[in-house]
Amino acid sequence: MNACVVAFPRPAVSTALTGPHEQTIPLWSFREDVAVESTDDGLNILSRWGEVLLDHPRPATAESLRRMTLGPVALANVTGLDWFDLVGVFDQVPGCVVRSLGLRSSAAPLLSATPVSPRARFELPTLDREAALRLCRYAFLRESNGDMVLESPLSNHRVVLHRPLVSWVVGELSRPATSLGIAHGVDVPEPLVAEILPYLLATGMVVYDDAEPLAWTPHELMFHSRSRLGRHDESALGDTERVAPLPAVKPLPAGPRFPLYRPDPAVPAAHDMPLTAAVELRRSVREFADEGPSAAQLGELLYRSARVRSLVAGMEPRPVSERPYPSAGGLYELELYLTVDRCDGLPRGIYHYDPNDHALTLVNDRREHADELLDSAKLLLGTNRRPPTLITMTARMGRMSCGYDGIAYTTTLKHVGVLQQTL
């Protein structure tokens, strides 16, 4: 295979934007979801983290807070402002103040450090211009609303890169570099780079070269942080209109139907044992018997573990069901597919399990497709023989997303464990 590499030249940086005498300016604003309301007793600051009542703040402080709701502003322009008084207010509303860096010659900021947690604290460090820095290995860059955004599961901030030259600076940090080396690499004056880097250091997006542990892989840590509340401001619970609610039971696929054996759950089987005995005697067996389970045995397993006991009426727009294993909100997003290699009473093939009618539907009888699934299971188990029957779980994420939004995927993984343990 031939590969073609295309190089895109970096646009020339305008001297009007990054000239040697260009001066930066710190800017201040509130998060977009923060509101400042006047009351008889003073000012009320409302945010997603709560609300704080300021008892008759000084006029200059009140004016500064109102200006901050309009976007990044230079508070040095407020007449009579007492910075100690304003910082005291900021301490009362953690996770609300956005710190931006701008240029005096431009209305748009270069970058903004936006808090995403009430634990966010921002303090600009002194930059060591001789030391090598690099991008945090847990940071990732993505697009959001027309801007490039830096995020990290280790940070209580996200950094919005409003101007391309800041993205170029970030691009140079894929390997250790000093501020002077970065400036040479992107053809930007070193004093301007030295103003940008402290904002990246303060948010943890950039670190000194020897300052980072390796206990997690980046994608695992990102998933861990986004599956619980803490260092992010994404939705965690509640309805969303992104996905239309799916029915409680998946519509039946086309194909031959095979009704399954139904045991009487009220009558214990001869081989039933107490729960304690089942737990204590449990073993993992990775060698398969010559003969597979019978269709009746599969029917009993699925009936006792995964059938629909009842459909709950009057739960629109998300009808729910009741099954032997628990599921958040009664949503039951998991589906079971059986790949049968050898089973008395069932032809070889891939089946979908209908938990409502307790039946199997043959959805694929192509030998090579069944072989691929069975061989993958054999490889994962480290055995030389295909399993007689493979049970595969899939998920209808539309069932979870409309009710659990930001934690839909992690909740589904918990359900996988619950259903597997029940089986």
Summary of the structure (lengths in Angstrom):
residues: 423
radius of gyration: 29.7
end to end distance: 46.3
largest distance: 88.6
contacts: 1173
relative contact order: 0.09
helix: 30%
strand: 23%
